[in-house]
Amino acid sequence: MRTVRDVRDTRTGRGAKTKDEGPDLPGVWSAYGVLLQYLRKRAGLNQQQFGDAIGYSLEQVASVEQGRRPAKAAFTVAAERVLEAGGVLEALQGEVDRAKLPRFFRNFALIEAEVVSRFSYDPLLVPGLLQTEGYARAVFAGHCPPLSEEIIDQHTEARLSRQRLLTRVPLVELSFIISEEALRDPVAGLEVMRAQWQRLLEVSALRNVEVQIMPARRGFHPGKNGPFVVVETQEHNQLGYFESQGVGCVVSEPTDVSAFALRYGKLRSQALNVEESSRLIERMVGET
């Protein structure tokens, strides 16, 4: 039997629900809140005093301590300074950010954060690791059923925080093949799209990143079956990943992962090379 781990969105589960996020808020938010409250009280501050010291309202501090709202990185930096926390809150920040991601993606996000290489094909949208804030926000705003503004904010922040992988040390070998149709699809307004194309040019200049464009009307190719990712872990194991309609699958069966890698190699040979891809994106910027 093939080992394909199905990571499903469980928003229909039983229990008390928030409007968008399902039965329970992430446990790491509560753990962070409990630790924050302990450190605040140890420092002899009430919530109002602590909020004044870090530039946040009483309501915001209370929400974080109660685990109802995740701490942003700036909140944690300020809290570390005022409470002399010694890095314990910063140690939790990555998990706090990861819990902002859609449920179906969180397991793969744990894998992704530790990989030595990551290759992906994206036929429909600019990949999340390369999205600007405006583009990412437009994608989440179009979710069906609709998400609240708070959840859109959380998902957008989490997506942007994943982009630390682009410059992580040691460097990760990254390859992105994106369809031309995905680049030309007006997911957001003209200004957002122009900024997104310019972002692609900036990222493609990084020495550990390759961005290739699969030109429109290329004909049939292995990517027509949908988006997918191939990663190599620090233990030099290869895994595949694909998702659709709120369901994500991590693929570990060697035969299946080998097929993913073979398809990716074929796509790399059929796409425009890195220089040609950059010139195409530059033309798109110039056309607007």
N, C-alpha and C positions, 0 to 999 in steps of 0.2 A: 504493500500500500504506500502511495506517495506521501511524502511529508510536506504538505502545504499548510502552513499555519494561518488560519483565517482569523483576522482581527476585526471584529464587527463593531459598528456603532450601536451602543446599547441604550439609546435614548428612549426606547419603548419599555425599558425595564420597570419593575414595580418599585414603589416607595415614594417618598416625598420628592417632588421635582421642582427645580427651578424652571423658568420658562423655556430655556433652550438646552440646558446641559444635563438633563437626565436625573437619575435617582439621587445622587450625592455629589457634593462638591469634592474636589480632590483632597485626599488626606494630607498631602504635603502642605497645602495651604493652611490647614488646621495646625499641623506640627510647627510650621514657621510662626504662626500666630501665638501659640503657647510659649515658644522660645522667646519671641519678641516681648511678650508680656512679662516673662520672668526677668529678662534683662532690663526692661524699663523699671520694674519695681526695685530691682537691685540697685539701680542708679538713683532711686528716691524720687522719681518723676511720676506725676499723674499723666493721663492721656493728653490733657490739654497742654501741659507744660512740654511734654515730649513732642507733640505736634507743632507747637510754636518753634521749638528748637530745630526741627528738620524741615519746616516750611510746608506742613500738611495740616489739614483740618482735623478737629476732634473726631468727626464722623469717619474720615478716611482711616485714621489710626485705629478706631474701634472696629471698623470693617476688616482690616488686616488681622488684628488680634483675634477676631472671632472666626477667621477663616472664610469669610464671605467674599473677600476680594483679594486677589493676588498682589503681592508687593512688586512694584516695578524696580528695575535695577537702580534707578536714582534714589528711590526710597531706601533701599538696602544700603547703598553707599553712605547716605546721610545717617542712617540708624547706626551703622558700624562706627562712624566717627563720634556721634554723641554718646552712645552707650559703651564705647570702648569694648566692642564685642569680640575682638580678636579673630575676626574672619569666620565665625560660626554661621552668621546669617548669609554671608557671601557664598559659603559652601552649599547652602540650600537653594540659592537663586536659580541655578540651572534647572533643578527639578521643579521649582515653582513655575519657571517659564515653560518648561516642557508640558506641564499640566494644563496650560492654556490652549494647547493644540487640540484639534478634533480628536475624539477618543480613538477612532479607527487608526489614526496615524501614530499614536504615542509609542507603541512598541517598536515600530521601525525607526522612529526618531532616536530612541536609545541606541540602536545599532548604528545609525548614520553618524552620530556624534563621535564614534570611536574608529571609523573606517580609515584605511590607508589609501583607498581609491574609490571613486564613485562615478559611474558612467550612466547617463540617462537619455532616453528619447522621449520628446514631448511633442505630440502632434496637434494639441488643442489649445494649450496655454503656454505662456512663458513659465518655465519651471520656478517653483517657489523660492529656491535658493538665489535666483537672479531677479526677483520681482522688486520693484520700487514700492514704497509705502502706498502711493496712490493707486498703483495697479492692484496690489494685494487687497487693499480696502474695497476696490470695485468688485473684485472676484467674490469676496465674502458678502458684500452687500447684495449680490445677485443670488444668494443661496435660497433654495426652496426646500422646506418652508422657511420663511424669513427669520433671520437672527436679530436679536436685540442689538442696539448700538454698543452696549457693554461687551457682548460676546464678540461682535465684529472687532472691537478694539483689542480684546484679549487675543483673538486668533491672529490679528495683524501683527501685534507685538511679538507673539511667539514665532511667527514666520520670519520676521526680521532678525530675531535673535538666533535663529538657525544659521543665518548667513555668516556667523563667526567661523563656520567651517571653511569658508573661502580663504581665510588668512590664518587659520590655526597653525601653530607650530608644534610638532613637525608638519610641514606642508602636506596637504592631501592632493593626490592626483585627481583632477576633476575634468570630465568631458561632458559636454552638453550638445545634443543634436536637437534642433528645434525646427519644426516645419515653418516654411515661409507663410503659410496660411495663418498659423498661430500669431505670427508677428503682425500681420496685416489686419487681423480681426480687431475691430474697434471696441475692445472690452470696456474701455473708458474713453474720456474725451481726448481731443487732439493733443492738448498739453501733457496729459498723463502719458499718452502713447509715445510722444516725442521724448519725454524724460526716460521712459522705459527703454527705448532704442539706444539712447545715449548711455544708459547704465550698462547695457550689453557690451557696448564698445569699451567702456572703462574696465569691466570685469575681464573681457577677453584679452586685455593687455597684461593681466597677471601671468606670471611665468608658469604657474601650476594649473592654469585653466585654459581649456580649449572650447571655443564655441563654434559650432558648424551649423549651417542652415541647409535643410532639405528643401530644394526648390520646388515651387508649385508645378503641377503637371509633369512630375517626374515619371508617372506611371506606377505600376504596382511595385511595392518593395516590402520587406519584412515588418516595417513599422506600421503598415496598414492595419495590423491586428490590435494596435493600441499602444499606449505609453507603458514604459517599463524602466526599471533601474537595476543595474548590476553593481554590487559593492564587494570589496575585499576587506576582511576584518584584519585586526592586528595579528591574529593567529594564522593569517593567510588562507582563511576559508572564504569561499565565494558564496554570496547569497543573491537572490533576485527579489524584486518587489514590484507589484503592480496594484493599481486601485481603480475603482469605478463606482460611481453612485454611492459614495459613503461607505464602501467596503474596501479594506486593504488586505493584501495577502503577502506574507513573507514566504519565499520559496527556498527550501534548503536541500531538496533532493538533487544530488549531483547531476543526474541526467537532464533535469529540467533547467538547472542553472547553466549548464554547458550550452543548452540550446539558446538561452538568453544571450550568452556571450557571443555565440556564433552569429546570431542575428545582429547584435550590435556592431560586430566587425564588418558585416555586410553593409549596414547603414552608413558606417563611417566612410566606406569606399564610394558610396553612391551620393553622399551629401557634398555640397561645395566644401572646398578645403578652408582652412582658417582664414587665409588672406582674402579669398573670394567672398567668404561669408561677411567679413568686416566691410568689404566694399559694398556689398548689397545693403547692409544696415545703414551705412553712410549715405547711400542713395535715398533710402527711405527717409532719413532725417532731412536731407536736402529737398525732397519733394514736398515737405510740409512747411 
